[in-house]
Structure formats: C-alpha cells, structure tokens
C-alpha cells in the first residue's frame, strides 16, 4: 500500500476517538484540561517503537520514500504525546477536555538523514502495554512539539490536518492544510469550542449527516502494507474535503522527506 493510504489510515485512527460516543449537550469551560500520559506510558511507547516489528515499519517507509535500504535507523529516546479533538468538547459536553490522547509519536532517523514517525497506541491485548501500528514520513510531530509554549500540548484537528498549541487558556494554530484561523493567533478556549461546534456538531454520531450516509461513517477495517490491521470504528467525524487534505499532507511530507 502506498504512502497516501498509510497517511489516510493514520488520520482515520486519529478520528477513532470521535466514534461511538454518547454526546450530551452542555457547556465547555476554559478551565478544563487534558489527561497526560504517565511516565510509564511514555517509556512503554518508546520501548514499543524499538521493537523489531516497529523498526521494520520504519525501514519499509524509508525504502518506499528514498528507494534505498537504510543501513542504520536511530530512534529518538523520547515520546511525543499527540492529542486529537474530543467529540465531547465539540458537542459542548460539560467537563469535556478539548483533546484526548490519540497516540505517542517517536521519531526514527535513517543514516541518510531521512525522518519517519512511528505512532504508538495502547495495546488492547496487553493492559498497560503499547504497540506501534503505523508509520508516517517526516517528523511533523517532533518539529511542531518544539514550538509549544511551556505547559502546552500538541493538539491535532484531523478534519483540516490542523496542529495547535493547546493550553488551558486556548489554542494557537501552528499549521493546517485548511486553516480556519491565522497561524500564530491565540484563540481563547471558549471561542475555539464554539468554532469546532459550528464546524462539526452536525456531523457527530447520531446526526442527520450520519443517517444520510455522510463520509466517514462506514464500518470498515484498513490494513497497512506492513501486515498490521487498524480497525476503524463507525461514527468517525470527517468532512468531505478531508480525503483531499490527507492526500495533500502526504505529498507535502513526501516531498519534504526527499528534499
């Protein structure tokens, strides 16, 4: 499977937190915050990225992007928590944080200097364990996390491939394929909640959009070219333009890796 498909898989995986959630109208407040992974979780995710199967994912990615077998692959010694937009926050559910932990990213570097990102998620078959199921070209997560202010976390709004600096007070857009606010502008959390509510509230599970068969609500399973299977749950919140965004992002990441 090509690189575009792998990026599509990751975007859908990031949206899995939006599926099968009972959403009750309420009011989001600026004081709500995210639940960070523990030190043990971070260590387990980094360890998962260092397993032979995970390293083989990175090796396959480097072969496909650079058309050469890397002689050596070096893994970063730290994991980067990546949060994804919370459906409860979109709906305005009282007490819902803006983001939920979607994955822990670990950067792999080939001897050529090419970068790839291994994404670790919780292993449902092993309580407390983490497993790497996919790999992306480039090191966007690592590069963007370096721009975060102290105390902030990296938030992904997958529908626009938007990346934000998320703090208890609000968000600052770092980059996006379909920017909805200027890069670098601070948006208070209540304003951001109203914005994502306007964009996605009518596309949440149980909506007319879903009942009409809107994009992203089909139950399916997608396989990576490395042999792993990533289940995609019904109820994903995706705009019709999201598929085009995925393609654009992959091509950009591929060009960046080749340059």
Secondary structure as the mmCIF struct_conf table of DSSP 4:
data_model
#
loop_
_struct_conf.conf_type_id
_struct_conf.id
_struct_conf.beg_label_comp_id
_struct_conf.beg_label_asym_id
_struct_conf.beg_label_seq_id
_struct_conf.end_label_comp_id
_struct_conf.end_label_asym_id
_struct_conf.end_label_seq_id
HELX_RH_AL_P HELX_RH_AL_P1 UNK A 3 UNK A 15
HELX_RH_3T_P HELX_RH_3T_P1 UNK A 16 UNK A 18
BEND BEND1 UNK A 19 UNK A 20
TURN_TY1_P TURN_TY1_P1 UNK A 30 UNK A 31
HELX_LH_PP_P HELX_LH_PP_P1 UNK A 36 UNK A 38
HELX_RH_AL_P HELX_RH_AL_P2 UNK A 39 UNK A 49
TURN_TY1_P TURN_TY1_P2 UNK A 50 UNK A 50
BEND BEND2 UNK A 51 UNK A 51
HELX_RH_AL_P HELX_RH_AL_P3 UNK A 52 UNK A 66
BEND BEND3 UNK A 67 UNK A 68
BEND BEND4 UNK A 71 UNK A 71
STRN STRN1 UNK A 73 UNK A 75
BEND BEND5 UNK A 77 UNK A 78
STRN STRN2 UNK A 80 UNK A 85
HELX_RH_AL_P HELX_RH_AL_P4 UNK A 87 UNK A 91
TURN_TY1_P TURN_TY1_P3 UNK A 92 UNK A 92
TURN_TY1_P TURN_TY1_P4 UNK A 94 UNK A 95
BEND BEND6 UNK A 98 UNK A 98
STRN STRN3 UNK A 99 UNK A 110
TURN_TY1_P TURN_TY1_P5 UNK A 111 UNK A 112
BEND BEND7 UNK A 113 UNK A 113
STRN STRN4 UNK A 115 UNK A 122
TURN_TY1_P TURN_TY1_P6 UNK A 124 UNK A 125
BEND BEND8 UNK A 126 UNK A 126
TURN_TY1_P TURN_TY1_P7 UNK A 127 UNK A 128
STRN STRN5 UNK A 130 UNK A 137
BEND BEND9 UNK A 138 UNK A 138
HELX_RH_AL_P HELX_RH_AL_P5 UNK A 140 UNK A 145
TURN_TY1_P TURN_TY1_P8 UNK A 146 UNK A 147
HELX_LH_PP_P HELX_LH_PP_P2 UNK A 148 UNK A 149
TURN_TY1_P TURN_TY1_P9 UNK A 150 UNK A 151
STRN STRN6 UNK A 153 UNK A 157
HELX_RH_3T_P HELX_RH_3T_P2 UNK A 158 UNK A 160
TURN_TY1_P TURN_TY1_P10 UNK A 161 UNK A 161
STRN STRN7 UNK A 162 UNK A 166
BEND BEND10 UNK A 168 UNK A 169
STRN STRN8 UNK A 170 UNK A 175
BEND BEND11 UNK A 177 UNK A 178
BEND BEND12 UNK A 180 UNK A 181
TURN_TY1_P TURN_TY1_P11 UNK A 183 UNK A 184
STRN STRN9 UNK A 186 UNK A 188
HELX_RH_AL_P HELX_RH_AL_P6 UNK A 189 UNK A 200
HELX_RH_3T_P HELX_RH_3T_P3 UNK A 201 UNK A 203
BEND BEND13 UNK A 204 UNK A 204
TURN_TY1_P TURN_TY1_P12 UNK A 205 UNK A 206
BEND BEND14 UNK A 207 UNK A 207
HELX_RH_AL_P HELX_RH_AL_P7 UNK A 208 UNK A 211
TURN_TY1_P TURN_TY1_P13 UNK A 212 UNK A 213
TURN_TY1_P TURN_TY1_P14 UNK A 215 UNK A 216
BEND BEND15 UNK A 218 UNK A 218
STRN STRN10 UNK A 220 UNK A 223
TURN_TY1_P TURN_TY1_P15 UNK A 225 UNK A 226
BEND BEND16 UNK A 227 UNK A 227
STRN STRN11 UNK A 229 UNK A 232
BEND BEND17 UNK A 234 UNK A 234
TURN_TY1_P TURN_TY1_P16 UNK A 240 UNK A 241
HELX_RH_AL_P HELX_RH_AL_P8 UNK A 242 UNK A 258
#
